[in-house]
Amino acid sequence: MRGRIVRALARPLVLAAAAAAIPLVTTAPAVADSVVVGGFPVDVSHSPWAVALSSRDRFGGSRSGQFCGGVAIARTAVLTAAHCMGKEVVGAPPTSDLKVITGRTDLLSGEGKEIHVRSVWVNPGYDTATNAGDFAVLTLAEPVSRNAVIPMAGPGDPAYKPGTRAVVYGWGDTTGSAAYARTLHAARMRVLPDDQCERAYPGSAEGTYRPRTMLCAGEPAGGRDACQGDSGGPLVAQGRLIGLVSWGSGCGQPGRPGVYTRASYVVRTLDRTGDSPVTQG
């Protein structure tokens, strides 16, 4: 997992998949005894707000076209990473078969629903140099069920306190070597102090840690982390969304925690957006 979109798909793989219209990888998963490095399998019924983003036209059908994660914050609104909506990933304009898969644990099963994305709103404050502000809102053509929506932790919420236990969810790479998960996985970790994250990512071609828009989570010894294909997926603590998988260096590496878009930044940004793309439905 290297480069600016490290928590999504490596840039060459995205381009190859888009150009050749073949599966990105064979069924396998996002990083140790599961997807998401050091994770474990979970049933989507326990985390119904966790969704998969899909485009079979660009990423093939072996895993239902899954390429990033997302999280439902309203019945017709899904958050994901802004870099998942980059033209090198979904095209410009975005591919017409862009969908959100909800209620599906196993990507190859017929459970749940595949909902078309009606429109895409990318945070205009997203900075590709630092990765700051890395979020986008997808408006769905039809609503998800009422129980498939998670509240966001706003500014000052105690869920952001360092040491808080959190869980990240995704269908991404489980080994750091393009072993992508067929079923939803999760990994337990802790919210880390901002100063630790600033020391880990003081500024490089990969990005720069900005505490106003970011938080990081993991374990000091590494081993538990999000990875490629998990981008845009949820980091949850105390029953609330606190982050979106954004970027990092490697997967589960000691001293290189995963960096997430801070949900309180998303809340503030959407609150001051006159024509907010989020509707409660």
Secondary structure, 3 states (H helix, E strand, C coil): CCCCCCCCCCHHHHHHHHHHCCCCCCECCECCCCCCECCEECCHHHCCCEEEEECHHHHCCCCCCEEEEEEEEECCEEEECHHHHCHHHHCCCCCCCCEEEECCCECCCCCCEEEEEEEEEECCCCCCCCCCCCCEEEEECCCCCHHHCCCECCCCCHHHCCCCEEEEEECCECCCCCCECCECEEEEEEECCHHHHHHHCCCECCECCCCCCEEEEECCCCCCECCCCCCCCEEEECCEEEEEEEECCCCCCCCCCEEEEEHHHHHHHHHCCCCCCCCCC
